Amino acid sequence: MLHAKDKKNENMDPASASSAEAVNPETEEIYWRERFERESYYQAGHGYGDYGPAYTLGWSSVGLYGTEFELMEPELERQWERQRGNSGLAWAHAREATRAAWDRVKQGVAHAAAPMHHGDLVHILNDLVEACHDGEYGFKVCIERVHAPNLKAVFEQRMRDYAIAVADLSDEVLRLGGTPEDGGTVSGAAHRGWVAVRSMLTRDSDQAILDECERGEDITLARYGKALQHALPADIKALVERQMQGVQSSHGYIKALRDDHKLFRV
């Protein structure tokens, strides 16, 4: 009798398995977290905690149970009951999210194999340069308005972090023969996400500032996630992933500060 592990190996498609192994879990989470509410199968009242396990099941199962989703659906349904955790979705609904993540990997969207041209790389890196300029500007505005000394110190560090990120990314753009983004205009940064911070800060509220900082870091994370959907050269990918980890760490820290600030005010 074949055990579950043997059954997986028996049906495994080497090419698909390699594709699944190449997927970056953090990139997939950011991709789906940013768009799940806009998917056609989304049902109001459910959060990412409901859909996230279904996406994970989808992208992580490619190549493990066969090459056709419909043929392997019975096994996927059984796996869903084991892996759903606290998700409130029954398989009939989770199936659509699982299929979407499965298709994304199968179609190679998450890991295009073709090497990228320098012009495409420059465009991707300059988008991140622009995002980091926006973050640097956003935290500069926050420093000018925040009251709490500890928050001011946190924002000053983030402003420095973004400045370093801009320099490192710009060096790569120059190495590839491109021209780094110069940061654009304040109004441009505003439209891309950080301008709301100015109107919110008119209230001179540290809580409002923390809310906007978390939102700004969310926007930056989405842009890093988008960059990592491409088949970047190993050295550039390592740089982008390292910077993205810094943004993720900052996002979590600022969220914790925001939550603590709310509790303190209550």
Wavefront OBJ file of the C-alpha trace (Angstrom):
o trace
v 0.000 0.000 0.000
v 1.282 3.469 -0.892
v 1.574 5.984 1.895
v 0.619 9.606 1.292
v 4.261 10.567 0.752
v 4.710 7.746 -1.781
v 1.549 8.810 -3.566
v 2.943 12.304 -3.941
v 6.189 11.023 -5.373
v 4.347 8.681 -7.747
v 2.319 11.526 -9.265
v 4.945 14.246 -9.098
v 5.645 16.228 -12.247
v 9.365 17.205 -12.044
v 8.941 20.471 -13.961
v 5.965 21.567 -11.888
v 7.645 20.522 -8.660
v 10.666 22.625 -9.599
v 8.349 25.554 -10.294
v 6.667 25.195 -6.919
v 10.020 25.071 -5.149
v 11.071 28.267 -6.936
v 8.128 30.260 -5.597
v 8.899 32.799 -2.886
v 6.243 32.350 -0.142
v 6.591 35.967 1.018
v 6.061 37.219 -2.529
v 2.957 35.085 -2.947
v 1.499 36.249 0.351
v 2.013 39.891 -0.536
v 0.578 39.347 -4.016
v -2.624 37.712 -2.786
v -3.044 39.826 0.346
v -3.008 42.958 -1.820
v -5.594 41.711 -4.331
v -7.786 39.002 -2.764
v -10.704 41.366 -2.127
v -10.782 42.251 -5.835
v -10.993 38.648 -7.041
v -14.284 37.538 -8.607
v -14.764 34.767 -6.042
v -14.290 37.030 -3.010
v -17.188 37.040 -0.528
v -17.717 40.068 1.682
v -17.107 39.498 5.351
v -14.123 37.210 4.883
v -10.574 38.378 5.584
v -7.169 37.289 4.377
v -7.038 34.866 7.289
v -9.775 32.922 5.521
v -8.270 33.031 2.035
v -4.557 32.839 2.881
v -4.494 29.091 3.669
v -6.281 28.371 0.375
v -3.670 30.314 -1.592
v -0.869 28.517 0.249
v -2.445 25.147 -0.515
v -2.678 26.097 -4.186
v 0.844 27.289 -4.896
v 2.520 24.725 -2.648
v 0.689 21.751 -4.184
v 1.749 22.252 -7.798
v 3.593 19.121 -8.889
v 2.785 17.149 -5.732
v -0.505 15.530 -6.704
v -0.436 15.605 -10.502
v -0.592 18.056 -13.360
v -4.364 18.602 -13.719
v -6.243 20.478 -11.017
v -9.568 18.732 -11.623
v -8.047 15.248 -11.431
v -6.313 15.983 -8.158
v -9.111 17.998 -6.560
v -10.240 15.166 -4.235
v -6.758 15.080 -2.686
v -6.640 18.863 -2.468
v -10.002 18.872 -0.696
v -8.673 16.373 1.837
v -5.583 18.501 2.332
v -7.774 21.570 2.822
v -9.544 19.978 5.762
v -6.144 19.296 7.333
v -4.521 22.651 6.565
v -7.355 25.198 6.717
v -6.623 26.181 10.314
v -9.084 28.870 11.403
v -10.307 29.661 7.897
v -14.057 30.028 7.700
v -14.220 28.846 4.091
v -15.701 25.495 3.133
v -13.922 23.742 0.276
v -16.613 24.739 -2.222
v -15.504 28.347 -1.793
v -11.842 27.848 -0.863
v -11.472 25.872 -4.097
v -11.536 29.044 -6.220
v -8.700 30.680 -4.293
v -6.685 27.454 -4.328
v -7.196 27.173 -8.086
v -6.127 30.787 -8.624
v -2.840 30.270 -6.756
v -2.297 26.923 -8.514
v -2.843 28.514 -11.948
v -0.529 31.409 -11.136
v 2.355 29.012 -10.486
v 1.503 26.693 -13.371
v 1.426 29.586 -15.804
v 4.831 30.763 -14.612
v 3.682 34.221 -13.544
v 5.516 33.929 -10.266
v 8.808 32.801 -11.747
v 9.334 33.599 -15.409
v 12.294 31.624 -16.650
v 13.440 33.874 -19.479
v 16.391 36.152 -18.637
v 15.508 39.822 -18.359
v 16.879 42.563 -20.566
v 18.800 45.369 -18.904
v 16.101 47.864 -19.853
v 13.450 45.828 -18.035
v 15.673 45.504 -14.976
v 16.303 49.240 -14.929
v 12.557 49.884 -15.058
v 11.894 47.500 -12.158
v 14.717 48.920 -10.045
v 13.679 52.493 -10.756
v 10.167 51.699 -9.564
v 11.724 50.671 -6.247
v 13.948 53.758 -6.218
v 10.788 55.818 -6.603
v 9.047 53.868 -3.827
v 11.994 54.432 -1.485
v 12.122 58.133 -2.302
v 8.445 58.269 -1.398
v 9.140 56.515 1.907
v 12.020 58.838 2.690
v 9.808 61.852 1.997
v 6.895 60.411 3.988
v 8.932 59.800 7.114
v 10.538 63.223 6.806
v 7.081 64.809 6.971
v 6.185 62.586 9.922
v 9.306 63.645 11.823
v 8.258 67.271 11.446
v 4.804 66.638 12.914
v 5.123 63.827 15.462
v 5.181 64.696 19.172
v 6.497 61.588 20.937
v 10.343 61.519 21.056
v 10.456 57.728 20.664
v 8.391 57.908 17.481
v 10.571 60.678 16.115
v 13.625 58.427 16.608
v 11.915 55.524 14.844
v 10.955 57.715 11.888
v 14.452 59.188 11.636
v 15.880 55.669 11.384
v 13.349 54.731 8.689
v 14.212 57.862 6.729
v 17.897 56.850 6.861
v 17.017 53.279 5.867
v 15.155 54.509 2.811
v 18.010 56.814 1.847
v 20.429 53.865 1.963
v 18.012 51.750 -0.081
v 17.801 54.500 -2.706
v 21.608 54.640 -2.929
v 22.006 50.858 -3.266
v 19.276 50.552 -5.894
v 20.616 53.543 -7.806
v 24.056 51.936 -7.923
v 22.511 48.886 -9.596
v 20.677 51.076 -12.103
v 23.939 52.818 -13.006
v 25.739 49.486 -13.299
v 23.117 48.405 -15.822
v 23.624 51.578 -17.845
v 20.438 53.303 -16.733
v 19.619 56.614 -15.083
v 18.290 56.417 -11.515
v 15.027 58.119 -10.648
v 15.727 61.423 -8.933
v 12.777 61.241 -6.570
v 10.287 63.205 -8.621
v 8.101 65.773 -6.977
v 6.364 66.010 -3.647
v 3.000 65.925 -5.416
v 4.053 62.756 -7.202
v 4.902 61.071 -3.932
v 1.561 62.152 -2.591
v -0.418 60.558 -5.373
v 1.454 57.293 -4.975
v 0.408 56.948 -1.366
v 2.293 59.236 0.985
v 0.521 62.506 0.176
v -2.421 61.547 2.331
v -0.051 61.845 5.237
v -0.024 65.633 4.888
v -3.783 66.025 5.174
v -3.947 63.481 8.006
v -1.199 65.278 9.878
v -3.143 68.527 10.039
v -4.720 67.014 13.127
v -1.288 66.852 14.770
v -2.190 63.392 16.030
v 0.530 60.824 16.694
v -2.120 58.143 16.165
v -2.943 59.506 12.712
v 0.758 59.627 11.880
v 1.254 55.984 12.885
v -1.778 54.957 10.838
v -0.378 56.671 7.762
v 3.120 55.269 8.294
v 1.742 51.739 8.400
v -0.263 52.418 5.249
v 2.799 53.835 3.528
v 4.875 50.769 4.405
v 2.050 48.589 3.032
v 2.308 50.400 -0.289
v 6.083 49.946 -0.375
v 5.764 46.232 0.427
v 3.366 45.777 -2.480
v 5.874 47.348 -4.863
v 8.681 45.118 -3.628
v 6.416 42.097 -3.995
v 5.643 43.126 -7.558
v 9.366 43.392 -8.348
v 10.021 39.898 -6.995
v 7.449 38.405 -9.345
v 10.064 38.790 -12.087
v 13.037 36.516 -12.765
v 15.652 38.860 -11.354
v 19.363 38.001 -11.522
v 20.530 36.352 -8.313
v 22.508 39.344 -7.022
v 19.704 41.829 -7.664
v 17.109 39.455 -6.248
v 19.153 39.122 -3.063
v 19.311 42.919 -2.714
v 15.579 43.342 -3.297
v 14.695 40.544 -0.873
v 16.992 41.993 1.806
v 15.420 45.440 1.455
v 11.939 43.950 1.440
v 12.672 42.145 4.705
v 13.621 45.502 6.214
v 10.313 47.017 5.123
v 8.419 44.023 6.504
v 10.203 44.340 9.841
v 9.458 48.059 9.975
v 5.816 47.487 9.056
v 5.397 45.024 11.913
v 7.120 47.323 14.382
v 5.095 50.372 13.388
v 1.884 48.344 13.567
v 2.807 47.280 17.104
v 3.547 50.902 18.058
v 0.222 51.963 16.595
v -1.678 49.291 18.534
v 0.157 50.153 21.761
v -0.617 53.831 21.222
v -4.316 53.046 20.867
v -4.293 51.034 24.093
v -2.412 53.773 25.935
v -4.943 56.383 24.837
v -7.825 54.194 26.043
l 1 2 3 4 5 6 7 8 9 10 11 12 13 14 15 16 17 18 19 20 21 22 23 24 25 26 27 28 29 30 31 32 33 34 35 36 37 38 39 40 41 42 43 44 45 46 47 48 49 50 51 52 53 54 55 56 57 58 59 60 61 62 63 64 65 66 67 68 69 70 71 72 73 74 75 76 77 78 79 80 81 82 83 84 85 86 87 88 89 90 91 92 93 94 95 96 97 98 99 100 101 102 103 104 105 106 107 108 109 110 111 112 113 114 115 116 117 118 119 120 121 122 123 124 125 126 127 128 129 130 131 132 133 134 135 136 137 138 139 140 141 142 143 144 145 146 147 148 149 150 151 152 153 154 155 156 157 158 159 160 161 162 163 164 165 166 167 168 169 170 171 172 173 174 175 176 177 178 179 180 181 182 183 184 185 186 187 188 189 190 191 192 193 194 195 196 197 198 199 200 201 202 203 204 205 206 207 208 209 210 211 212 213 214 215 216 217 218 219 220 221 222 223 224 225 226 227 228 229 230 231 232 233 234 235 236 237 238 239 240 241 242 243 244 245 246 247 248 249 250 251 252 253 254 255 256 257 258 259 260 261 262 263 264 265 266
